[in-house]
């Protein structure tokens, strides 16, 4: 998972928790939005990794790490 996606999820969870604790619906909503943004970024990163893997397997290259 990318660093930015993880940070968005963490930031979102924190905002949601503060929103819940204070009764601030806007902050709670922003937290959920940040978490969704982090998940979406993670999904895009995963797709890019898979596409690179397919490309490498078709060209005969391997990542030996």
HELIX and SHEET records of a PDB file:
HELIX    1   1 UNK A    3  UNK A   22  1                                  20    
HELIX    2   2 UNK A   25  UNK A   59  1                                  35    
END                                                                             
